[in-house]
Amino acid sequence: MSEENGSGEADAALLRVRIDLAYDGTHFSGWAAQPGLRTVQGELTAALGTVLRSPEPARVTVAGRTDAGVHARGQVVHTDLDPEAWAALPGRSDREPGPSLVSRLGGILPRDIVVRRAALAPKGFDARFAALERRYVYRIADAGAVRDPLRRYDTVWWRKPLDAGAMDDAARSLVGLRDFAAFCKQREGATTVRTLLAFSWTRLDDGVLAATVRADAFCHSMVRSLVGAVVPVGEGRRDRGWPRALQERHDRAPGIHVMPAHGLSLEEVRYPADEDLAARSSLTRARRGPA
């Protein structure tokens, strides 16, 4: 296994593999590996190292770095493998390397991580920079909703009743290509301009409020801050124009409650057609600033 080159492409001698996975984020300190902490990346790279019998940890690039407690059903990563290691995965079986990797990782990974698919990636694929959009869902059970104890780890329980229509109006006013500095924890040199493709609320059959949030990319804590900006509207403490007024700021807005992590799940990452992957990666790198 090897680092990517500066362009994000795999070394010519290696094979790029796309891995699709899901995880329950409850007992993880987020995606990114951190010394002494249990993380999704740490568990995945350790399992890959075991399966591939690698003397060094596997290196993976992820589509979206989820925070501590955030879940994922549609996470995507890529890793670059030696062709011999890839070919050796089936062992004596007649399976292809991809399904073999899925099966072998399933026997090692803890039960709160599931690898759904592994396959050779098309040319130009980069799990992070080639993505067109990420789709998240945030769930809130307010005073009028059925509180299902079996879903307590992916749904926030809110004591006050919420006006779904008011929240939906406020959320939709934020959609577009904008600077979301008011809703982001900024990193020096990195842009906070994003294209928010959709932000809407609906009340499900059991009364739970679900937000769908789609964007080309998200900066740190952006989704939970966006949700936190419209909840006061739902409570009647703020008018429907308040979140949009906050968005006009060019720095982190005070007074926004960053919502609990466990209500949030990364549901899907979308990519362009294979022939457009490389161009998309180059465009995203140019816009996004330092990694």
Wavefront OBJ file of the C-alpha trace (Angstrom):
o trace
v 0.000 0.000 0.000
v 1.184 3.474 -0.798
v 0.358 7.156 -0.502
v -1.410 8.858 -3.390
v 0.640 11.165 -5.561
v 0.018 14.900 -5.483
v -2.833 14.733 -7.981
v -4.823 12.253 -5.916
v -4.297 9.464 -8.434
v -3.030 6.080 -7.322
v 0.560 5.138 -8.133
v 0.587 3.489 -11.572
v 1.787 0.227 -10.018
v -1.175 0.033 -7.636
v -4.881 -0.680 -7.969
v -7.440 1.733 -6.559
v -10.264 -0.020 -4.704
v -13.589 1.564 -3.739
v -15.118 0.361 -0.467
v -18.726 1.129 0.543
v -19.519 0.795 4.228
v -21.984 1.616 6.984
v -21.517 2.095 10.715
v -23.255 2.909 13.958
v -21.282 5.868 15.256
v -22.486 5.582 18.870
v -19.288 4.154 20.311
v -16.787 5.803 17.980
v -14.805 9.007 18.486
v -15.590 9.931 14.901
v -14.139 8.757 11.624
v -10.562 10.034 11.815
v -7.897 7.951 13.548
v -6.784 9.427 16.873
v -4.221 7.995 19.314
v -5.846 6.089 22.152
v -9.395 6.496 20.809
v -11.717 4.088 19.031
v -12.454 5.410 15.538
v -13.998 4.036 12.358
v -10.826 4.693 10.383
v -8.732 2.978 13.019
v -10.889 -0.149 12.993
v -11.099 -0.292 9.189
v -7.391 0.232 8.533
v -6.450 -2.344 11.155
v -8.810 -4.897 9.599
v -7.476 -4.177 6.117
v -3.925 -4.636 7.367
v -4.845 -8.016 8.832
v -6.623 -9.257 5.710
v -3.883 -8.048 3.385
v -1.082 -9.144 5.727
v 0.466 -5.737 5.380
v 3.437 -4.740 7.589
v 2.097 -1.182 7.731
v -1.415 0.236 8.363
v -3.642 0.606 5.331
v -4.150 4.130 4.068
v -7.674 5.129 3.129
v -9.334 8.289 1.821
v -12.901 8.905 2.965
v -15.763 10.759 1.280
v -16.839 12.519 4.478
v -15.189 12.664 7.908
v -18.036 12.106 10.351
v -17.798 13.462 13.900
v -17.999 11.472 17.110
v -21.425 9.843 17.409
v -22.482 10.457 13.795
v -23.670 7.412 11.843
v -23.330 6.396 8.196
v -25.278 4.131 5.859
v -23.589 5.308 2.676
v -19.954 6.070 3.488
v -17.340 5.579 0.739
v -13.570 5.197 0.952
v -10.785 4.267 -1.425
v -7.479 2.554 -0.837
v -4.614 1.705 -3.182
v -3.469 -1.915 -3.210
v -0.677 -3.951 -4.712
v -2.121 -6.017 -7.606
v -0.719 -9.223 -6.124
v -2.415 -8.578 -2.793
v -5.716 -7.904 -4.590
v -5.438 -11.062 -6.702
v -4.619 -13.166 -3.634
v -7.790 -12.235 -1.733
v -9.950 -15.169 -2.950
v -7.370 -17.690 -1.774
v -8.481 -21.125 -2.964
v -12.081 -20.062 -3.529
v -13.623 -19.214 -6.906
v -14.896 -15.813 -5.740
v -13.769 -12.507 -7.194
v -11.381 -10.359 -5.079
v -14.034 -7.745 -4.219
v -16.589 -10.094 -2.622
v -13.711 -11.945 -0.984
v -12.513 -8.747 0.662
v -16.055 -7.987 1.881
v -16.369 -11.470 3.367
v -12.978 -11.444 5.042
v -13.445 -7.976 6.518
v -16.838 -9.114 7.827
v -15.094 -11.781 9.866
v -12.768 -9.257 11.508
v -14.582 -5.953 11.881
v -16.723 -5.237 14.953
v -20.475 -5.497 14.506
v -20.973 -1.724 14.403
v -19.108 -1.511 11.058
v -20.336 -3.306 7.936
v -18.523 -3.269 4.599
v -21.188 -3.642 1.917
v -19.091 -3.659 -1.256
v -15.505 -3.584 -2.502
v -14.518 -3.298 -6.150
v -11.859 -1.859 -8.417
v -12.537 1.841 -8.904
v -12.763 3.410 -12.349
v -9.922 5.610 -13.532
v -9.936 9.040 -11.904
v -11.967 7.946 -8.869
v -11.268 9.727 -5.594
v -13.679 9.019 -2.738
v -13.411 12.566 -1.421
v -12.713 14.910 -4.301
v -14.702 13.183 -7.068
v -17.961 13.297 -5.101
v -20.778 15.395 -6.527
v -22.783 15.537 -3.313
v -23.330 14.099 0.136
v -26.795 13.452 1.561
v -27.428 13.481 5.308
v -30.581 12.857 7.344
v -31.232 14.308 10.803
v -34.014 12.846 12.996
v -35.849 14.569 15.864
v -38.690 13.104 17.944
v -40.445 16.141 19.409
v -43.294 16.234 21.927
v -45.831 14.882 19.429
v -43.779 12.026 18.016
v -43.615 8.351 18.923
v -40.426 7.827 20.917
v -39.082 4.470 19.868
v -36.486 3.176 22.364
v -35.063 0.933 19.640
v -34.077 4.082 17.723
v -32.786 6.129 20.632
v -29.255 6.044 19.205
v -30.160 7.690 15.881
v -32.989 10.021 16.918
v -32.814 13.098 19.158
v -35.640 13.391 21.686
v -36.853 16.994 21.966
v -39.170 18.021 24.784
v -40.911 20.891 23.009
v -43.332 20.628 20.061
v -41.880 21.790 16.747
v -43.611 23.413 13.776
v -42.417 21.372 10.793
v -43.771 23.871 8.248
v -41.935 26.813 9.784
v -38.711 24.817 9.960
v -39.093 23.730 6.345
v -39.588 27.318 5.157
v -36.557 28.527 7.098
v -34.426 25.642 5.854
v -35.300 26.119 2.186
v -34.284 29.787 2.357
v -30.662 28.697 2.857
v -30.403 26.599 -0.321
v -27.937 27.755 -2.956
v -24.294 28.590 -3.576
v -23.358 30.616 -0.504
v -20.715 31.304 2.094
v -21.668 29.176 5.115
v -19.055 30.612 7.476
v -21.807 31.316 10.020
v -22.465 27.579 10.319
v -18.899 26.226 10.135
v -15.924 25.772 12.394
v -13.387 27.373 10.124
v -9.941 26.100 9.204
v -7.250 28.547 8.221
v -6.897 28.839 4.463
v -9.973 26.707 3.687
v -13.083 28.068 2.016
v -16.522 27.945 3.653
v -18.338 28.432 0.334
v -20.590 25.478 -0.412
v -23.513 24.664 -2.675
v -26.406 23.601 -0.458
v -28.527 21.582 -2.875
v -31.433 20.779 -0.560
v -32.493 21.395 3.035
v -36.026 20.347 3.902
v -38.096 18.922 6.744
v -40.877 16.357 6.739
v -42.846 14.635 9.465
v -42.758 10.843 9.108
v -45.658 8.465 9.789
v -44.551 7.988 13.394
v -44.374 11.746 13.938
v -40.587 11.958 13.845
v -39.219 15.048 12.105
v -36.606 14.236 9.472
v -34.360 16.757 7.769
v -32.772 15.949 4.428
v -29.608 17.945 3.796
v -27.690 17.701 0.510
v -24.612 19.635 -0.569
v -21.561 19.320 -2.757
v -19.593 19.140 0.512
v -19.902 20.203 4.136
v -17.476 22.017 6.396
v -16.924 21.029 10.033
v -20.168 20.885 12.095
v -22.160 22.484 9.253
v -25.114 20.075 9.146
v -25.706 20.076 12.900
v -25.399 23.876 12.945
v -27.900 24.247 10.110
v -30.352 22.059 12.023
v -29.623 24.013 15.195
v -30.441 27.264 13.421
v -33.939 26.181 12.378
v -35.035 24.385 15.566
v -35.658 27.732 17.352
v -37.914 28.639 14.426
v -39.840 25.424 14.993
v -40.186 26.290 18.676
v -41.511 29.751 17.834
v -38.592 31.530 19.527
v -37.238 32.890 16.216
v -38.930 34.033 13.033
v -38.528 32.186 9.759
v -36.043 34.713 8.414
v -33.566 34.340 11.281
v -31.428 31.527 9.796
v -31.140 33.387 6.488
v -30.061 36.539 8.352
v -27.386 34.515 10.141
v -26.137 33.219 6.816
v -25.271 36.768 5.737
v -22.468 36.808 8.303
v -18.910 36.035 7.236
v -17.852 34.497 10.531
v -19.138 31.912 12.992
v -22.560 33.064 14.233
v -23.085 33.162 18.011
v -26.282 31.730 19.394
v -26.453 28.690 17.104
v -26.931 25.467 19.037
v -24.898 22.668 17.456
v -27.317 19.758 17.635
v -26.415 16.377 19.181
v -24.367 14.138 16.920
v -26.411 10.953 17.252
v -29.384 12.301 15.263
v -27.254 12.591 12.136
v -26.516 9.957 9.495
v -24.588 10.121 6.213
v -26.982 8.363 3.859
v -25.426 8.660 0.416
v -22.449 9.944 -1.559
v -23.036 10.551 -5.276
v -20.385 10.552 -8.015
v -20.420 11.565 -11.689
v -20.156 9.228 -14.637
v -16.839 7.405 -14.878
v -15.566 9.582 -17.703
v -16.100 12.720 -15.600
v -14.414 11.547 -12.387
v -10.952 12.990 -13.019
v -12.301 16.381 -14.076
v -14.534 16.519 -11.008
v -11.597 15.741 -8.708
v -9.469 18.479 -10.253
v -12.266 21.048 -10.002
v -13.023 20.208 -6.364
v -9.373 20.384 -5.332
v -9.023 23.808 -6.928
v -12.110 25.142 -5.132
v -11.760 23.560 -1.738
v -8.349 24.768 -0.623
v -6.014 22.827 1.696
v -7.035 19.353 2.806
l 1 2 3 4 5 6 7 8 9 10 11 12 13 14 15 16 17 18 19 20 21 22 23 24 25 26 27 28 29 30 31 32 33 34 35 36 37 38 39 40 41 42 43 44 45 46 47 48 49 50 51 52 53 54 55 56 57 58 59 60 61 62 63 64 65 66 67 68 69 70 71 72 73 74 75 76 77 78 79 80 81 82 83 84 85 86 87 88 89 90 91 92 93 94 95 96 97 98 99 100 101 102 103 104 105 106 107 108 109 110 111 112 113 114 115 116 117 118 119 120 121 122 123 124 125 126 127 128 129 130 131 132 133 134 135 136 137 138 139 140 141 142 143 144 145 146 147 148 149 150 151 152 153 154 155 156 157 158 159 160 161 162 163 164 165 166 167 168 169 170 171 172 173 174 175 176 177 178 179 180 181 182 183 184 185 186 187 188 189 190 191 192 193 194 195 196 197 198 199 200 201 202 203 204 205 206 207 208 209 210 211 212 213 214 215 216 217 218 219 220 221 222 223 224 225 226 227 228 229 230 231 232 233 234 235 236 237 238 239 240 241 242 243 244 245 246 247 248 249 250 251 252 253 254 255 256 257 258 259 260 261 262 263 264 265 266 267 268 269 270 271 272 273 274 275 276 277 278 279 280 281 282 283 284 285 286 287 288 289 290 291
